[in-house]
Amino acid sequence: MKGILFIISGPSGAGKTTIVKGVLENLEDVAFSVSYTTRPKREGEEEGKDYFFVDEEAFKDLIRKNELLEWQEVHDHFYGTSKRYVKSQMDKGANVLLDIDVKGAKSIKRQLKDCVLIFVAPPSFKELKERLIKRHTENKKNFERRLEDARYELSQISKFDYLIVNHDVQVSIKQLESIIIAEQLKVSRRSKFVGKYKFYKEV
Ligand code: 5GP
């Protein structure tokens, strides 16, 4: 059976990264797709774990070689998903988790109708601002930019299959796990199993 592609999106500061990390610790059959980015590495981030950090030239080369399933300019930097990684994992039957922006999520949905779009929202816009301030990762210009992008992202929730409002990270982790498990159990994804009973007649 082919794996399922799960796409997590939502504004910067909503808590996506923490939720995804929690789920990856708990669920074995889920692989995380590490994106390429031209954004500078933040303190504590690791090459190949958080992102593949590349310069603009290398990123453009990936686009030219058709190595990206999708790519976007987000908050003034380029981000892209490795086509090769996602395909190889799904072909192996692994479920793949992507943490990408809303435009990237919509672009993949157009290509792979079967993927599952999950939006992670903050409890309020005020809280989102406070979380971004606490994070101390952005300068003033980037901070304003992220808030502006958040307004657009929040306006796109209706395009998603699921919504997690991140009041409490442990609850959100359980909710994301439940979505992943429930999607695997859908009859529409289990045609092989259903087929086994096709000729069964009760006597
Ligand atoms: P950050 O700079 O905070 O790590 O990420 C900024 C935004 O870029 C987040 O919303 C994140 O989901 C998004 N992002 C990360 N990787 C990708 C990717 O490969 N493609 C797209 N379209 N967005 C990405």
Residues whose N, C-alpha, C, O or C-beta is under 5 A from the ligand:
A	BS01	5GP	G10 S12 S35 Y36 W71 Q72 V74 Y79 G80 T81 D99 I100 D101 G104
